[in-house]
Amino acid sequence: MNNRLYGNLIFELSHKGRKGYSLPEDDFGDYELPESLRRSHDAELPECDELTVVRHYTNLSGNNFGVDNGFYPLGSCTMKYNPVINEEIAAMPAIANLHPLQPEATCQGALEALYTMQKALSSIAGLSEFTLNPFAGAHGELTGLMIIRAYHHNRGDDKRTKIIVPDSAHGTNPASAAVCGLEVIEVKSTPDGLVDIENLRPLLDETVAGMMMTNPNTLGLFEHGIPEIAQLVHDCGGLMYYDGANLNPMLGVCRPGDMGFDVMHTNLHKTFSTPHGGGGPGSGPVGVRKGLEELLPSPHIKKEGGRYTVDNSQEMSISSFFGNFAVVLRALSYILSLGKENICRVGPLATLNATYIKEQLKDDYLLPISGLSKHEFVFDGLRDKSTGVTTMDVAKRLLDYGFHAPTIYFPLLFHESMMIEPTESESLETIDGFIDTMHKIAKEAIEQPETVKSAPVSTPIGRVDDVLAAKHPIVTYRQLKAEE
Ligand SMILES: *Cc1c(COP(=O)(O)O)cnc(C)c1O
């Protein structure tokens, strides 16, 4: 289907005087808007008939690629299937039409859902209490770090202004720490991709507020040193922060609370199956161990004598109302429909799928770190570097074969990173299809490198200039033609 038939922008389809609506005569007569509120000239809006508008947006939506279209192995982002039942529940009128200012007595069911989720996350994570208020993973990180700051401040210990972050961490970790006013101290990784404990030791002193860790880390490796690291950080008076954006591999295997973490966030929109991408919607609940509950922000849902109440007693509050309620509901629906038994199968299955792909492809693609990995892993581009075909080329060629590209050029530890995460929800046939295609591309890279380097050829546009798009984005449409 050639979308260009319908024009790239709705403005280009505009015809003066063409209308897509008709309204009945109004019964109220004319009324005058105050002069100060009136426009001096008409708004520059496109004028189109309804069918043209429908086709334009339907065709545009067809250019989008989502997990419902095809395999989406985007490492660190957990693009698992989002079951439709979650959507049905979140869209139920009794839920969707609730108002956040409704009296508690009229929305006991919604409060029960929030309360159940607080408890479910506590039990999954092995922590004491959760807040569901943060709107994203990074927002959860900021909240968690503010909790750590408040903990030290309340003890009169204000010289702890440093936070230790591994060099393999997700970019939001140092960013959130900086927004929180903490100084980021980087700890190096060993050649086998784990936190270097010998590099960590000398960094620990009475100015350290805590340490952020991701486990499995962004290379998909399990950080075996955590008990020792947690001991060292606690001994120097710091707290341990766990970035649980991707809790997937942990589900049913182990719990951050049992490993010595004090504060964590998780991303409901990754681990607990609610649709995400393009900037939202998200939810990044934050959990704390016993003893830190008082530092969680308001509001918090409590259960007293069989009734659910909203506790607004904490001074700290990061969002009005209850966070992203519809996202929390989808995640709760996912957790309850899987149940304890099946939630426990998620981690092992996700790990099995990733390991299967890694083993099948490691002769064609360079595995910079050997050994066991978990739900995701990283290749450092093609094994044969003589072809000149880069990770970017492979990623673009995958689009021609109907797959979404993996995460590329992240983590920054390697030059040609290609981070693959299949998730637990894919069938063996889909995974085999991806493996075959990756083999085919590796073969093309040797036999006809130009084909790979000029990909994609099947998408509405080919390669865009990413730098130009980022540095000089054009986000408004100027009616150049009209002005010419
Ligand atoms: C996605 C991710 C984040 C940030 O989550 P957002 O919801 O995008 O803000 C943080 N840490 C890790 C490891 C992630 O994968």
The ligand as an SDF file (V2000), in Angstrom:
LIG
                    3D

 15 15  0  0  0  0  0  0  0  0999 V2000
   13.7880    1.1700   30.9570 C   0  0  0  0  0  0  0  0  0  0  0  0
   14.7630    1.2050   32.0440 C   0  0  0  0  0  0  0  0  0  0  0  0
   14.7840    2.2810   32.9520 C   0  0  0  0  0  0  0  0  0  0  0  0
   13.9230    3.5140   32.7950 C   0  0  0  0  0  0  0  0  0  0  0  0
   12.5540    3.2940   32.7520 O   0  0  0  0  0  0  0  0  0  0  0  0
   11.5910    4.3670   32.0650 P   0  0  0  0  0  0  0  0  0  0  0  0
   10.2140    3.9110   32.3780 O   0  0  0  0  0  0  0  0  0  0  0  0
   11.9060    4.3530   30.6110 O   0  0  0  0  0  0  0  0  0  0  0  0
   11.8780    5.7030   32.6780 O   0  0  0  0  0  0  0  0  0  0  0  0
   15.6830    2.2120   34.0020 C   0  0  0  0  0  0  0  0  0  0  0  0
   16.5350    1.1780   34.1390 N   0  0  0  0  0  0  0  0  0  0  0  0
   16.5550    0.1330   33.2820 C   0  0  0  0  0  0  0  0  0  0  0  0
   17.5050   -0.9930   33.5030 C   0  0  0  0  0  0  0  0  0  0  0  0
   15.6690    0.1100   32.1950 C   0  0  0  0  0  0  0  0  0  0  0  0
   15.6980   -0.9180   31.3440 O   0  0  0  0  0  0  0  0  0  0  0  0
  1  2  1  0
  2  3  1  0
  2 14  2  0
  3  4  1  0
  3 10  2  0
  4  5  1  0
  5  6  1  0
  6  7  2  0
  6  8  1  0
  6  9  1  0
 10 11  1  0
 11 12  2  0
 12 13  1  0
 12 14  1  0
 14 15  1  0
M  END
$$$$
